[in-house]
Amino acid sequence: MWGFTEAQISEFGMTFGIGAGILFMLFIIGQLAWESKAGKFGTFVLFLGLAFGFVGFLAKYLIQYFMGIK
């Protein structure tokens, strides 16, 4: 497809596609906190509970970067 291999397309989707999805989901969580008037602690709890799974995804890339794994 346009001269790209399947591995290149997959890597692009896993980095930028999922990264964009994470940013969009953070926006949704923030909007949910705003509309529900959750306050500071409620907003913290929403982000902690709903966005905690992103930490593992981001940690994977940081570990690969610092260990020099491709």
mmCIF file of the N, C-alpha and C atoms, coordinates in Angstrom:
data_MODEL
# 
_entry.id   MODEL 
# 
loop_
_atom_site.group_PDB 
_atom_site.id 
_atom_site.type_symbol 
_atom_site.label_atom_id 
_atom_site.label_alt_id 
_atom_site.label_comp_id 
_atom_site.label_asym_id 
_atom_site.label_entity_id 
_atom_site.label_seq_id 
_atom_site.pdbx_PDB_ins_code 
_atom_site.Cartn_x 
_atom_site.Cartn_y 
_atom_site.Cartn_z 
_atom_site.occupancy 
_atom_site.B_iso_or_equiv 
_atom_site.pdbx_formal_charge 
_atom_site.auth_seq_id 
_atom_site.auth_comp_id 
_atom_site.auth_asym_id 
_atom_site.auth_atom_id 
_atom_site.pdbx_PDB_model_num 
ATOM 1   N N  . MET A 1 1  ? 0.843   -1.174 0.000  1.00 0.00 ? 1  MET A N  1 
ATOM 2   C CA . MET A 1 1  ? 0.000   0.000  0.000  1.00 0.00 ? 1  MET A CA 1 
ATOM 3   C C  . MET A 1 1  ? 0.886   1.234  0.000  1.00 0.00 ? 1  MET A C  1 
ATOM 4   N N  . TRP A 1 2  ? 0.943   1.940  -1.097 1.00 0.00 ? 2  TRP A N  1 
ATOM 5   C CA . TRP A 1 2  ? 1.739   3.142  -1.305 1.00 0.00 ? 2  TRP A CA 1 
ATOM 6   C C  . TRP A 1 2  ? 3.203   2.917  -0.970 1.00 0.00 ? 2  TRP A C  1 
ATOM 7   N N  . GLY A 1 3  ? 3.711   1.707  -1.145 1.00 0.00 ? 3  GLY A N  1 
ATOM 8   C CA . GLY A 1 3  ? 5.115   1.415  -0.934 1.00 0.00 ? 3  GLY A CA 1 
ATOM 9   C C  . GLY A 1 3  ? 5.505   1.102  0.493  1.00 0.00 ? 3  GLY A C  1 
ATOM 10  N N  . PHE A 1 4  ? 4.533   0.988  1.386  1.00 0.00 ? 4  PHE A N  1 
ATOM 11  C CA . PHE A 1 4  ? 4.828   0.662  2.777  1.00 0.00 ? 4  PHE A CA 1 
ATOM 12  C C  . PHE A 1 4  ? 4.581   -0.820 3.014  1.00 0.00 ? 4  PHE A C  1 
ATOM 13  N N  . THR A 1 5  ? 5.379   -1.397 3.893  1.00 0.00 ? 5  THR A N  1 
ATOM 14  C CA . THR A 1 5  ? 5.174   -2.798 4.245  1.00 0.00 ? 5  THR A CA 1 
ATOM 15  C C  . THR A 1 5  ? 4.115   -2.892 5.340  1.00 0.00 ? 5  THR A C  1 
ATOM 16  N N  . GLU A 1 6  ? 3.638   -4.095 5.563  1.00 0.00 ? 6  GLU A N  1 
ATOM 17  C CA . GLU A 1 6  ? 2.635   -4.306 6.607  1.00 0.00 ? 6  GLU A CA 1 
ATOM 18  C C  . GLU A 1 6  ? 3.189   -3.957 7.982  1.00 0.00 ? 6  GLU A C  1 
ATOM 19  N N  . ALA A 1 7  ? 4.466   -4.248 8.204  1.00 0.00 ? 7  ALA A N  1 
ATOM 20  C CA . ALA A 1 7  ? 5.093   -3.946 9.496  1.00 0.00 ? 7  ALA A CA 1 
ATOM 21  C C  . ALA A 1 7  ? 5.172   -2.435 9.734  1.00 0.00 ? 7  ALA A C  1 
ATOM 22  N N  . GLN A 1 8  ? 5.468   -1.672 8.691  1.00 0.00 ? 8  GLN A N  1 
ATOM 23  C CA . GLN A 1 8  ? 5.550   -0.219 8.830  1.00 0.00 ? 8  GLN A CA 1 
ATOM 24  C C  . GLN A 1 8  ? 4.178   0.382  9.131  1.00 0.00 ? 8  GLN A C  1 
ATOM 25  N N  . ILE A 1 9  ? 3.160   -0.103 8.458  1.00 0.00 ? 9  ILE A N  1 
ATOM 26  C CA . ILE A 1 9  ? 1.799   0.397  8.701  1.00 0.00 ? 9  ILE A CA 1 
ATOM 27  C C  . ILE A 1 9  ? 1.349   0.036  10.107 1.00 0.00 ? 9  ILE A C  1 
ATOM 28  N N  . SER A 1 10 ? 1.666   -1.174 10.533 1.00 0.00 ? 10 SER A N  1 
ATOM 29  C CA . SER A 1 10 ? 1.297   -1.613 11.873 1.00 0.00 ? 10 SER A CA 1 
ATOM 30  C C  . SER A 1 10 ? 2.007   -0.790 12.938 1.00 0.00 ? 10 SER A C  1 
ATOM 31  N N  . GLU A 1 11 ? 3.290   -0.523 12.750 1.00 0.00 ? 11 GLU A N  1 
ATOM 32  C CA . GLU A 1 11 ? 4.041   0.276  13.725 1.00 0.00 ? 11 GLU A CA 1 
ATOM 33  C C  . GLU A 1 11 ? 3.499   1.700  13.788 1.00 0.00 ? 11 GLU A C  1 
ATOM 34  N N  . PHE A 1 12 ? 3.168   2.268  12.648 1.00 0.00 ? 12 PHE A N  1 
ATOM 35  C CA . PHE A 1 12 ? 2.581   3.611  12.621 1.00 0.00 ? 12 PHE A CA 1 
ATOM 36  C C  . PHE A 1 12 ? 1.257   3.646  13.382 1.00 0.00 ? 12 PHE A C  1 
ATOM 37  N N  . GLY A 1 13 ? 0.418   2.650  13.154 1.00 0.00 ? 13 GLY A N  1 
ATOM 38  C CA . GLY A 1 13 ? -0.862  2.593  13.843 1.00 0.00 ? 13 GLY A CA 1 
ATOM 39  C C  . GLY A 1 13 ? -0.712  2.397  15.336 1.00 0.00 ? 13 GLY A C  1 
ATOM 40  N N  . MET A 1 14 ? 0.260   1.587  15.741 1.00 0.00 ? 14 MET A N  1 
ATOM 41  C CA . MET A 1 14 ? 0.458   1.327  17.163 1.00 0.00 ? 14 MET A CA 1 
ATOM 42  C C  . MET A 1 14 ? 1.028   2.539  17.893 1.00 0.00 ? 14 MET A C  1 
ATOM 43  N N  . THR A 1 15 ? 1.768   3.392  17.213 1.00 0.00 ? 15 THR A N  1 
ATOM 44  C CA . THR A 1 15 ? 2.325   4.559  17.893 1.00 0.00 ? 15 THR A CA 1 
ATOM 45  C C  . THR A 1 15 ? 1.401   5.765  17.772 1.00 0.00 ? 15 THR A C  1 
ATOM 46  N N  . PHE A 1 16 ? 1.137   6.200  16.557 1.00 0.00 ? 16 PHE A N  1 
ATOM 47  C CA . PHE A 1 16 ? 0.362   7.421  16.381 1.00 0.00 ? 16 PHE A CA 1 
ATOM 48  C C  . PHE A 1 16 ? -1.142  7.189  16.489 1.00 0.00 ? 16 PHE A C  1 
ATOM 49  N N  . GLY A 1 17 ? -1.623  6.076  15.991 1.00 0.00 ? 17 GLY A N  1 
ATOM 50  C CA . GLY A 1 17 ? -3.058  5.794  16.053 1.00 0.00 ? 17 GLY A CA 1 
ATOM 51  C C  . GLY A 1 17 ? -3.548  5.612  17.476 1.00 0.00 ? 17 GLY A C  1 
ATOM 52  N N  . ILE A 1 18 ? -2.859  4.786  18.228 1.00 0.00 ? 18 ILE A N  1 
ATOM 53  C CA . ILE A 1 18 ? -3.267  4.563  19.614 1.00 0.00 ? 18 ILE A CA 1 
ATOM 54  C C  . ILE A 1 18 ? -2.956  5.790  20.458 1.00 0.00 ? 18 ILE A C  1 
ATOM 55  N N  . GLY A 1 19 ? -1.859  6.475  20.152 1.00 0.00 ? 19 GLY A N  1 
ATOM 56  C CA . GLY A 1 19 ? -1.555  7.726  20.857 1.00 0.00 ? 19 GLY A CA 1 
ATOM 57  C C  . GLY A 1 19 ? -2.650  8.771  20.679 1.00 0.00 ? 19 GLY A C  1 
ATOM 58  N N  . ALA A 1 20 ? -3.162  8.888  19.462 1.00 0.00 ? 20 ALA A N  1 
ATOM 59  C CA . ALA A 1 20 ? -4.265  9.816  19.210 1.00 0.00 ? 20 ALA A CA 1 
ATOM 60  C C  . ALA A 1 20 ? -5.524  9.358  19.934 1.00 0.00 ? 20 ALA A C  1 
ATOM 61  N N  . GLY A 1 21 ? -5.746  8.052  19.976 1.00 0.00 ? 21 GLY A N  1 
ATOM 62  C CA . GLY A 1 21 ? -6.902  7.522  20.722 1.00 0.00 ? 21 GLY A CA 1 
ATOM 63  C C  . GLY A 1 21 ? -6.803  7.807  22.206 1.00 0.00 ? 21 GLY A C  1 
ATOM 64  N N  . ILE A 1 22 ? -5.599  7.696  22.754 1.00 0.00 ? 22 ILE A N  1 
ATOM 65  C CA . ILE A 1 22 ? -5.394  8.000  24.173 1.00 0.00 ? 22 ILE A CA 1 
ATOM 66  C C  . ILE A 1 22 ? -5.677  9.470  24.450 1.00 0.00 ? 22 ILE A C  1 
ATOM 67  N N  . LEU A 1 23 ? -5.168  10.360 23.602 1.00 0.00 ? 23 LEU A N  1 
ATOM 68  C CA . LEU A 1 23 ? -5.438  11.790 23.798 1.00 0.00 ? 23 LEU A CA 1 
ATOM 69  C C  . LEU A 1 23 ? -6.924  12.096 23.710 1.00 0.00 ? 23 LEU A C  1 
ATOM 70  N N  . PHE A 1 24 ? -7.616  11.456 22.775 1.00 0.00 ? 24 PHE A N  1 
ATOM 71  C CA . PHE A 1 24 ? -9.055  11.673 22.642 1.00 0.00 ? 24 PHE A CA 1 
ATOM 72  C C  . PHE A 1 24 ? -9.795  11.159 23.872 1.00 0.00 ? 24 PHE A C  1 
ATOM 73  N N  . MET A 1 25 ? -9.374  10.016 24.397 1.00 0.00 ? 25 MET A N  1 
ATOM 74  C CA . MET A 1 25 ? -10.030 9.480  25.591 1.00 0.00 ? 25 MET A CA 1 
ATOM 75  C C  . MET A 1 25 ? -9.750  10.356 26.818 1.00 0.00 ? 25 MET A C  1 
ATOM 76  N N  . LEU A 1 26 ? -8.559  10.957 26.908 1.00 0.00 ? 26 LEU A N  1 
ATOM 77  C CA . LEU A 1 26 ? -8.287  11.898 27.990 1.00 0.00 ? 26 LEU A CA 1 
ATOM 78  C C  . LEU A 1 26 ? -9.195  13.116 27.891 1.00 0.00 ? 26 LEU A C  1 
ATOM 79  N N  . PHE A 1 27 ? -9.432  13.576 26.666 1.00 0.00 ? 27 PHE A N  1 
ATOM 80  C CA . PHE A 1 27 ? -10.372 14.676 26.464 1.00 0.00 ? 27 PHE A CA 1 
ATOM 81  C C  . PHE A 1 27 ? -11.780 14.280 26.924 1.00 0.00 ? 27 PHE A C  1 
ATOM 82  N N  . ILE A 1 28 ? -12.193 13.065 26.609 1.00 0.00 ? 28 ILE A N  1 
ATOM 83  C CA . ILE A 1 28 ? -13.518 12.595 27.016 1.00 0.00 ? 28 ILE A CA 1 
ATOM 84  C C  . ILE A 1 28 ? -13.622 12.525 28.531 1.00 0.00 ? 28 ILE A C  1 
ATOM 85  N N  . ILE A 1 29 ? -12.584 12.035 29.208 1.00 0.00 ? 29 ILE A N  1 
ATOM 86  C CA . ILE A 1 29 ? -12.597 11.956 30.668 1.00 0.00 ? 29 ILE A CA 1 
ATOM 87  C C  . ILE A 1 29 ? -12.661 13.354 31.267 1.00 0.00 ? 29 ILE A C  1 
ATOM 88  N N  . GLY A 1 30 ? -11.895 14.288 30.715 1.00 0.00 ? 30 GLY A N  1 
ATOM 89  C CA . GLY A 1 30 ? -11.944 15.672 31.186 1.00 0.00 ? 30 GLY A CA 1 
ATOM 90  C C  . GLY A 1 30 ? -13.309 16.302 30.976 1.00 0.00 ? 30 GLY A C  1 
ATOM 91  N N  . GLN A 1 31 ? -13.922 16.030 29.842 1.00 0.00 ? 31 GLN A N  1 
ATOM 92  C CA . GLN A 1 31 ? -15.267 16.551 29.570 1.00 0.00 ? 31 GLN A CA 1 
ATOM 93  C C  . GLN A 1 31 ? -16.291 15.957 30.532 1.00 0.00 ? 31 GLN A C  1 
ATOM 94  N N  . LEU A 1 32 ? -16.146 14.681 30.820 1.00 0.00 ? 32 LEU A N  1 
ATOM 95  C CA . LEU A 1 32 ? -17.030 14.022 31.780 1.00 0.00 ? 32 LEU A CA 1 
ATOM 96  C C  . LEU A 1 32 ? -16.891 14.640 33.161 1.00 0.00 ? 32 LEU A C  1 
ATOM 97  N N  . ALA A 1 33 ? -15.664 14.913 33.580 1.00 0.00 ? 33 ALA A N  1 
ATOM 98  C CA . ALA A 1 33 ? -15.440 15.544 34.880 1.00 0.00 ? 33 ALA A CA 1 
ATOM 99  C C  . ALA A 1 33 ? -16.012 16.956 34.908 1.00 0.00 ? 33 ALA A C  1 
ATOM 100 N N  . TRP A 1 34 ? -15.867 17.685 33.808 1.00 0.00 ? 34 TRP A N  1 
ATOM 101 C CA . TRP A 1 34 ? -16.366 19.056 33.741 1.00 0.00 ? 34 TRP A CA 1 
ATOM 102 C C  . TRP A 1 34 ? -17.893 19.088 33.806 1.00 0.00 ? 34 TRP A C  1 
ATOM 103 N N  . GLU A 1 35 ? -18.549 18.241 33.012 1.00 0.00 ? 35 GLU A N  1 
ATOM 104 C CA . GLU A 1 35 ? -20.011 18.258 32.963 1.00 0.00 ? 35 GLU A CA 1 
ATOM 105 C C  . GLU A 1 35 ? -20.647 17.740 34.245 1.00 0.00 ? 35 GLU A C  1 
ATOM 106 N N  . SER A 1 36 ? -19.960 16.850 34.957 1.00 0.00 ? 36 SER A N  1 
ATOM 107 C CA . SER A 1 36 ? -20.521 16.313 36.189 1.00 0.00 ? 36 SER A CA 1 
ATOM 108 C C  . SER A 1 36 ? -20.165 17.166 37.401 1.00 0.00 ? 36 SER A C  1 
ATOM 109 N N  . LYS A 1 37 ? -19.386 18.242 37.171 1.00 0.00 ? 37 LYS A N  1 
ATOM 110 C CA . LYS A 1 37 ? -18.934 19.128 38.252 1.00 0.00 ? 37 LYS A CA 1 
ATOM 111 C C  . LYS A 1 37 ? -18.300 18.313 39.376 1.00 0.00 ? 37 LYS A C  1 
ATOM 112 N N  . ALA A 1 38 ? -17.328 17.499 39.005 1.00 0.00 ? 38 ALA A N  1 
ATOM 113 C CA . ALA A 1 38 ? -16.734 16.536 39.929 1.00 0.00 ? 38 ALA A CA 1 
ATOM 114 C C  . ALA A 1 38 ? -15.825 17.184 40.971 1.00 0.00 ? 38 ALA A C  1 
ATOM 115 N N  . GLY A 1 39 ? -15.340 18.360 40.746 1.00 0.00 ? 39 GLY A N  1 
ATOM 116 C CA . GLY A 1 39 ? -14.403 18.968 41.684 1.00 0.00 ? 39 GLY A CA 1 
ATOM 117 C C  . GLY A 1 39 ? -12.996 18.438 41.452 1.00 0.00 ? 39 GLY A C  1 
ATOM 118 N N  . LYS A 1 40 ? -12.069 18.927 42.264 1.00 0.00 ? 40 LYS A N  1 
ATOM 119 C CA . LYS A 1 40 ? -10.674 18.534 42.070 1.00 0.00 ? 40 LYS A CA 1 
ATOM 120 C C  . LYS A 1 40 ? -10.445 17.064 42.411 1.00 0.00 ? 40 LYS A C  1 
ATOM 121 N N  . PHE A 1 41 ? -10.949 16.634 43.554 1.00 0.00 ? 41 PHE A N  1 
ATOM 122 C CA . PHE A 1 41 ? -10.726 15.248 43.955 1.00 0.00 ? 41 PHE A CA 1 
ATOM 123 C C  . PHE A 1 41 ? -11.476 14.289 43.041 1.00 0.00 ? 41 PHE A C  1 
ATOM 124 N N  . GLY A 1 42 ? -12.689 14.624 42.671 1.00 0.00 ? 42 GLY A N  1 
ATOM 125 C CA . GLY A 1 42 ? -13.459 13.780 41.765 1.00 0.00 ? 42 GLY A CA 1 
ATOM 126 C C  . GLY A 1 42 ? -12.805 13.655 40.397 1.00 0.00 ? 42 GLY A C  1 
ATOM 127 N N  . THR A 1 43 ? -12.269 14.761 39.910 1.00 0.00 ? 43 THR A N  1 
ATOM 128 C CA . THR A 1 43 ? -11.557 14.730 38.631 1.00 0.00 ? 43 THR A CA 1 
ATOM 129 C C  . THR A 1 43 ? -10.319 13.851 38.730 1.00 0.00 ? 43 THR A C  1 
ATOM 130 N N  . PHE A 1 44 ? -9.601  13.968 39.851 1.00 0.00 ? 44 PHE A N  1 
ATOM 131 C CA . PHE A 1 44 ? -8.431  13.123 40.064 1.00 0.00 ? 44 PHE A CA 1 
ATOM 132 C C  . PHE A 1 44 ? -8.822  11.651 40.068 1.00 0.00 ? 44 PHE A C  1 
ATOM 133 N N  . VAL A 1 45 ? -9.902  11.314 40.748 1.00 0.00 ? 45 VAL A N  1 
ATOM 134 C CA . VAL A 1 45 ? -10.356 9.923  40.813 1.00 0.00 ? 45 VAL A CA 1 
ATOM 135 C C  . VAL A 1 45 ? -10.782 9.428  39.432 1.00 0.00 ? 45 VAL A C  1 
ATOM 136 N N  . LEU A 1 46 ? -11.464 10.252 38.665 1.00 0.00 ? 46 LEU A N  1 
ATOM 137 C CA . LEU A 1 46 ? -11.849 9.864  37.309 1.00 0.00 ? 46 LEU A CA 1 
ATOM 138 C C  . LEU A 1 46 ? -10.629 9.577  36.442 1.00 0.00 ? 46 LEU A C  1 
ATOM 139 N N  . PHE A 1 47 ? -9.669  10.487 36.473 1.00 0.00 ? 47 PHE A N  1 
ATOM 140 C CA . PHE A 1 47 ? -8.472  10.265 35.668 1.00 0.00 ? 47 PHE A CA 1 
ATOM 141 C C  . PHE A 1 47 ? -7.680  9.064  36.164 1.00 0.00 ? 47 PHE A C  1 
ATOM 142 N N  . LEU A 1 48 ? -7.603  8.887  37.472 1.00 0.00 ? 48 LEU A N  1 
ATOM 143 C CA . LEU A 1 48 ? -6.871  7.749  38.022 1.00 0.00 ? 48 LEU A CA 1 
ATOM 144 C C  . LEU A 1 48 ? -7.528  6.441  37.617 1.00 0.00 ? 48 LEU A C  1 
ATOM 145 N N  . GLY A 1 49 ? -8.819  6.362  37.758 1.00 0.00 ? 49 GLY A N  1 
ATOM 146 C CA . GLY A 1 49 ? -9.520  5.112  37.468 1.00 0.00 ? 49 GLY A CA 1 
ATOM 147 C C  . GLY A 1 49 ? -9.658  4.804  35.992 1.00 0.00 ? 49 GLY A C  1 
ATOM 148 N N  . LEU A 1 50 ? -9.950  5.806  35.194 1.00 0.00 ? 50 LEU A N  1 
ATOM 149 C CA . LEU A 1 50 ? -10.229 5.570  33.782 1.00 0.00 ? 50 LEU A CA 1 
ATOM 150 C C  . LEU A 1 50 ? -8.989  5.638  32.893 1.00 0.00 ? 50 LEU A C  1 
ATOM 151 N N  . ALA A 1 51 ? -7.963  6.333  33.330 1.00 0.00 ? 51 ALA A N  1 
ATOM 152 C CA . ALA A 1 51 ? -6.796  6.496  32.476 1.00 0.00 ? 51 ALA A CA 1 
ATOM 153 C C  . ALA A 1 51 ? -5.578  5.729  32.981 1.00 0.00 ? 51 ALA A C  1 
ATOM 154 N N  . PHE A 1 52 ? -5.730  4.914  34.008 1.00 0.00 ? 52 PHE A N  1 
ATOM 155 C CA . PHE A 1 52 ? -4.582  4.209  34.571 1.00 0.00 ? 52 PHE A CA 1 
ATOM 156 C C  . PHE A 1 52 ? -3.993  3.198  33.592 1.00 0.00 ? 52 PHE A C  1 
ATOM 157 N N  . GLY A 1 53 ? -4.804  2.634  32.723 1.00 0.00 ? 53 GLY A N  1 
ATOM 158 C CA . GLY A 1 53 ? -4.312  1.666  31.754 1.00 0.00 ? 53 GLY A CA 1 
ATOM 159 C C  . GLY A 1 53 ? -3.363  2.259  30.732 1.00 0.00 ? 53 GLY A C  1 
ATOM 160 N N  . PHE A 1 54 ? -3.431  3.567  30.520 1.00 0.00 ? 54 PHE A N  1 
ATOM 161 C CA . PHE A 1 54 ? -2.534  4.218  29.570 1.00 0.00 ? 54 PHE A CA 1 
ATOM 162 C C  . PHE A 1 54 ? -1.089  4.178  30.057 1.00 0.00 ? 54 PHE A C  1 
ATOM 163 N N  . VAL A 1 55 ? -0.910  4.136  31.366 1.00 0.00 ? 55 VAL A N  1 
ATOM 164 C CA . VAL A 1 55 ? 0.432   4.158  31.938 1.00 0.00 ? 55 VAL A CA 1 
ATOM 165 C C  . VAL A 1 55 ? 1.245   2.963  31.451 1.00 0.00 ? 55 VAL A C  1 
ATOM 166 N N  . GLY A 1 56 ? 0.637   1.795  31.420 1.00 0.00 ? 56 GLY A N  1 
ATOM 167 C CA . GLY A 1 56 ? 1.332   0.602  30.951 1.00 0.00 ? 56 GLY A CA 1 
ATOM 168 C C  . GLY A 1 56 ? 1.716   0.700  29.491 1.00 0.00 ? 56 GLY A C  1 
ATOM 169 N N  . PHE A 1 57 ? 0.830   1.238  28.691 1.00 0.00 ? 57 PHE A N  1 
ATOM 170 C CA . PHE A 1 57 ? 1.124   1.396  27.262 1.00 0.00 ? 57 PHE A CA 1 
ATOM 171 C C  . PHE A 1 57 ? 2.285   2.356  27.052 1.00 0.00 ? 57 PHE A C  1 
ATOM 172 N N  . LEU A 1 58 ? 2.289   3.470  27.762 1.00 0.00 ? 58 LEU A N  1 
ATOM 173 C CA . LEU A 1 58 ? 3.367   4.440  27.621 1.00 0.00 ? 58 LEU A CA 1 
ATOM 174 C C  . LEU A 1 58 ? 4.670   3.922  28.228 1.00 0.00 ? 58 LEU A C  1 
ATOM 175 N N  . ALA A 1 59 ? 4.571   3.178  29.320 1.00 0.00 ? 59 ALA A N  1 
ATOM 176 C CA . ALA A 1 59 ? 5.772   2.629  29.958 1.00 0.00 ? 59 ALA A CA 1 
ATOM 177 C C  . ALA A 1 59 ? 6.479   1.650  29.027 1.00 0.00 ? 59 ALA A C  1 
ATOM 178 N N  . LYS A 1 60 ? 5.716   0.925  28.237 1.00 0.00 ? 60 LYS A N  1 
ATOM 179 C CA . LYS A 1 60 ? 6.308   -0.022 27.293 1.00 0.00 ? 60 LYS A CA 1 
ATOM 180 C C  . LYS A 1 60 ? 7.259   0.689  26.330 1.00 0.00 ? 60 LYS A C  1 
ATOM 181 N N  . TYR A 1 61 ? 6.841   1.819  25.801 1.00 0.00 ? 61 TYR A N  1 
ATOM 182 C CA . TYR A 1 61 ? 7.681   2.551  24.866 1.00 0.00 ? 61 TYR A CA 1 
ATOM 183 C C  . TYR A 1 61 ? 8.891   3.179  25.561 1.00 0.00 ? 61 TYR A C  1 
ATOM 184 N N  . LEU A 1 62 ? 8.719   3.651  26.789 1.00 0.00 ? 62 LEU A N  1 
ATOM 185 C CA . LEU A 1 62 ? 9.854   4.207  27.513 1.00 0.00 ? 62 LEU A CA 1 
ATOM 186 C C  . LEU A 1 62 ? 10.885  3.135  27.838 1.00 0.00 ? 62 LEU A C  1 
ATOM 187 N N  . ILE A 1 63 ? 10.437  1.966  28.241 1.00 0.00 ? 63 ILE A N  1 
ATOM 188 C CA . ILE A 1 63 ? 11.355  0.864  28.544 1.00 0.00 ? 63 ILE A CA 1 
ATOM 189 C C  . ILE A 1 63 ? 12.097  0.449  27.281 1.00 0.00 ? 63 ILE A C  1 
ATOM 190 N N  . GLN A 1 64 ? 11.387  0.334  26.162 1.00 0.00 ? 64 GLN A N  1 
ATOM 191 C CA . GLN A 1 64 ? 12.039  -0.027 24.907 1.00 0.00 ? 64 GLN A CA 1 
ATOM 192 C C  . GLN A 1 64 ? 13.061  1.033  24.498 1.00 0.00 ? 64 GLN A C  1 
ATOM 193 N N  . TYR A 1 65 ? 12.734  2.279  24.707 1.00 0.00 ? 65 TYR A N  1 
ATOM 194 C CA . TYR A 1 65 ? 13.642  3.366  24.322 1.00 0.00 ? 65 TYR A CA 1 
ATOM 195 C C  . TYR A 1 65 ? 14.929  3.323  25.148 1.00 0.00 ? 65 TYR A C  1 
ATOM 196 N N  . PHE A 1 66 ? 14.792  3.220  26.466 1.00 0.00 ? 66 PHE A N  1 
ATOM 197 C CA . PHE A 1 66 ? 15.972  3.253  27.327 1.00 0.00 ? 66 PHE A CA 1 
ATOM 198 C C  . PHE A 1 66 ? 16.804  1.982  27.247 1.00 0.00 ? 66 PHE A C  1 
ATOM 199 N N  . MET A 1 67 ? 16.188  0.871  26.898 1.00 0.00 ? 67 MET A N  1 
ATOM 200 C CA . MET A 1 67 ? 16.947  -0.382 26.756 1.00 0.00 ? 67 MET A CA 1 
ATOM 201 C C  . MET A 1 67 ? 17.478  -0.571 25.338 1.00 0.00 ? 67 MET A C  1 
ATOM 202 N N  . GLY A 1 68 ? 17.077  0.292  24.423 1.00 0.00 ? 68 GLY A N  1 
ATOM 203 C CA . GLY A 1 68 ? 17.549  0.214  23.049 1.00 0.00 ? 68 GLY A CA 1 
ATOM 204 C C  . GLY A 1 68 ? 16.912  -0.922 22.266 1.00 0.00 ? 68 GLY A C  1 
ATOM 205 N N  . ILE A 1 69 ? 15.728  -1.327 22.658 1.00 0.00 ? 69 ILE A N  1 
ATOM 206 C CA . ILE A 1 69 ? 15.010  -2.411 21.980 1.00 0.00 ? 69 ILE A CA 1 
ATOM 207 C C  . ILE A 1 69 ? 14.136  -1.795 20.900 1.00 0.00 ? 69 ILE A C  1 
ATOM 208 N N  . LYS A 1 70 ? 14.154  -2.391 19.729 1.00 0.00 ? 70 LYS A N  1 
ATOM 209 C CA . LYS A 1 70 ? 13.300  -1.910 18.638 1.00 0.00 ? 70 LYS A CA 1 
ATOM 210 C C  . LYS A 1 70 ? 12.113  -2.800 18.480 1.00 0.00 ? 70 LYS A C  1 
# 
